[in-house]
Amino acid sequence: MKQIDDGRYNKVANIIGQAMQYHPHGDAAITEAMVGLGQKDLLIDTQGNWGDIRTGDSAAASRYIEARLTKFALEIAFNPSTTEWQLSYDGRKKEPIALPMKFPLLLAQGVEGIAVGLSTKILPHNFCELIEASIDILKGKTTQILPDFPMGGIMDVSDYRAGLRGGKVKVRAKIEKVDNKTLAIREIPFSTTTTALIDSVLK
C-alpha cells in the first residue's frame, strides 16, 4: 500500500494483487487480513462496506471496496533508513523483515496467532493510555496498562497477571433495565457479535 500510495483510494482487489507479489498464500488470506485491519480503523482509511465487528457482518467483495493508508500509518510505519530488507519468497522483490514502529501497534490493535502446540492472544488496549504509558517508559518510570475493548462491556482483570502466560480476563455485556419489560444490552463482550448474542438469548 505504501508503494502504490498516491493519496487516493485504491480498489482492495488491486491492493491484494499487489500484495501477492510478496505473499505466497493467495488472495483469501490477504483479503481477510486487510479487512481485519480496515475494521480496526487505525492504519487503513476505508471506503465502502467493510462489514462490522459488532454484528459479525462480512465486508463486501474486494472489487467493491476501496482503501488507502491513514496519515497515522504513513507517519508511524514507514522509515526506510531503520528498516531491514530481504528478498521476497520468489526473489523478485525486496520486502521488510519487520516494520519498525513509532507506536506500540500490536498492543493497540490486539492480535492472535497459533503455532504448533501454542496459541497467543494479545488483547487490544486504549490508544491514549498507550501513548501515556510509552512516555512514562521513555522517562524510566514503571507503568501498568490494562486491555480496553472497542465494543465496551464490563471487565474483570483480577487474574490478568500483567498479560503473562495463564492470565485471564473476563468480559461481560453491560445490561441496562429500561423498564419492567425491557432490558437494553448496549455493550457486548469482545469477540462476541450481536448475532451470536441474539441466538444465545433465543436459545
C-alpha positions in Angstrom: 0.0 0.0 0.0 2.9 2.3 0.7 4.4 1.6 -2.7 1.2 2.4 -4.6 0.2 5.3 -2.4 -0.7 8.5 -4.2 -3.2 9.9 -1.7 -6.2 8.4 -3.5 -8.3 5.3 -2.7 -7.3 2.1 -4.4 -9.7 -0.9 -5.1 -8.9 -3.5 -2.5 -8.8 -6.1 -5.3 -5.9 -4.2 -6.7 -4.1 -4.0 -3.4 -4.5 -7.7 -2.9 -3.0 -8.3 -6.3 0.0 -6.1 -5.4 0.4 -7.9 -2.1 0.5 -11.3 -3.7 3.9 -10.3 -5.1 5.2 -10.6 -1.5 2.7 -13.1 0.0 2.7 -16.8 -1.2 -0.6 -17.8 0.5 -3.1 -16.4 -2.1 -5.8 -13.8 -2.1 -8.2 -15.2 0.6 -5.6 -14.8 3.4 -4.6 -11.3 2.2 -8.3 -10.2 2.0 -9.0 -11.5 5.5 -6.0 -9.7 6.9 -6.8 -6.5 5.1 -10.5 -6.4 6.2 -9.4 -7.1 9.8 -7.0 -4.1 9.7 -9.6 -1.9 8.0 -12.3 -2.7 10.6 -9.9 -1.6 13.4 -9.9 1.9 11.9 -6.3 2.8 12.7 -4.0 2.1 9.7 -6.4 1.9 6.8 -8.8 4.6 5.6 -11.7 2.6 4.2 -14.5 3.4 1.7 -17.5 1.1 1.1 -19.0 -1.7 3.1 -16.2 -3.2 5.3 -18.6 -5.2 7.5 -19.0 -4.7 11.2 -17.1 -6.4 14.1 -20.1 -5.8 16.4 -22.7 -7.6 14.2 -20.4 -10.2 12.5 -21.4 -8.9 9.1 -18.7 -9.5 6.5 -17.2 -7.0 4.1 -18.3 -6.6 0.5 -16.2 -8.3 -2.2 -12.8 -6.8 -2.7 -13.7 -5.3 -6.1 -16.4 -3.1 -4.4 -14.4 -1.7 -1.5 -11.5 0.8 -1.5 -8.7 1.7 0.8 -5.7 3.9 1.4 -3.2 4.3 4.2 -4.2 6.7 7.0 -2.0 9.7 7.8 -1.3 7.9 11.1 0.0 4.8 9.3 2.2 6.9 7.0 3.7 8.7 10.0 4.4 5.7 12.2 5.0 2.7 10.0 7.5 3.6 7.2 11.1 4.6 7.7 13.4 3.1 5.0 16.6 4.0 7.0 15.6 1.9 10.0 14.1 -1.0 8.1 16.0 -4.2 7.3 15.1 -5.7 3.9 15.2 -9.2 2.5 14.2 -10.8 -0.8 10.6 -11.9 -1.1 9.6 -15.6 -1.3 10.3 -15.8 -5.1 13.3 -13.5 -5.1 11.8 -10.9 -7.3 11.1 -8.1 -4.8 12.6 -6.7 -1.6 10.4 -6.7 1.5 10.9 -5.6 5.1 11.9 -8.2 7.6 9.8 -6.2 10.1 8.5 -2.7 10.1 10.0 -0.6 13.0 7.1 1.3 14.5 7.0 4.6 16.4 3.9 3.3 18.3 3.1 0.0 20.1 0.7 -1.1 17.4 0.3 -4.7 18.5 -1.0 -3.6 21.9 -3.3 -1.1 20.3 -4.9 -3.4 17.8 -4.7 -6.7 19.5 -3.7 -9.9 17.6 -3.9 -13.6 18.0 -2.0 -16.4 16.4 -1.4 -20.1 16.5 1.6 -22.3 16.0 2.4 -26.0 16.8 1.0 -26.6 20.3 1.0 -22.9 21.1 -1.6 -20.1 20.8 -1.1 -16.5 21.7 -3.6 -13.7 22.1 -2.7 -10.0 22.7 -5.8 -8.1 23.7 -6.4 -4.5 22.4 -5.6 -1.5 24.5 -6.7 2.1 24.7 -4.9 4.4 22.2 -4.4 7.4 24.6 -3.3 5.1 27.5 -0.7 3.5 25.3 0.8 6.9 24.4 0.9 8.0 28.1 2.5 4.6 29.1 5.1 5.0 26.3 6.0 8.4 27.6 6.4 7.0 31.1 8.6 4.2 29.9 10.8 6.7 27.9 11.1 8.7 31.2 12.2 5.5 33.0 9.0 5.2 35.1 7.2 1.9 35.7 3.7 1.8 34.3 0.7 -0.6 34.3 -1.7 -0.9 31.4 -4.8 -3.0 31.1 -6.7 -4.1 28.0 -9.5 -2.0 26.7 -12.2 -3.2 24.2 -13.7 -1.4 21.3 -17.1 -2.8 22.0 -17.1 -1.9 25.7 -18.5 -4.3 28.3 -17.6 -4.9 31.9 -14.1 -6.3 32.5 -12.7 -8.4 35.4 -8.9 -8.3 35.5 -8.3 -9.9 38.9 -6.5 -12.8 37.3 -4.8 -10.9 34.4 -1.2 -11.4 35.7 0.1 -8.5 33.7 -0.7 -10.3 30.5 1.7 -13.2 31.1 1.0 -16.9 30.3 -2.0 -18.3 32.1 -3.6 -14.9 32.8 -7.3 -14.4 32.3 -9.6 -11.6 31.5 -13.4 -11.9 31.9 -15.7 -9.6 29.9 -19.4 -9.4 30.3 -22.1 -7.5 28.5 -23.5 -4.3 30.0 -27.2 -4.7 30.5 -29.4 -1.7 31.4 -33.0 -2.0 32.8 -35.1 0.4 30.7 -38.5 -0.5 32.3 -40.2 -3.6 33.8 -40.5 -5.2 30.3 -37.3 -4.1 28.6 -33.6 -4.9 29.1 -31.2 -3.0 26.8 -27.8 -4.5 26.0 -25.7 -1.6 24.9 -22.2 -3.0 25.2 -21.2 -6.6 24.3 -18.1 -8.6 25.2 -15.0 -8.5 23.0 -15.1 -11.1 20.1 -18.8 -11.7 20.6 -21.2 -10.5 17.9 -24.8 -9.2 18.2 -25.9 -12.1 16.0 -24.4 -14.7 18.4 -25.9 -12.8 21.4 -29.4 -12.8 19.8 -29.1 -16.6 19.1 -28.0 -17.2 22.7 -31.0 -15.2 24.1 -33.4 -17.1 21.8 -32.0 -20.5 23.0 
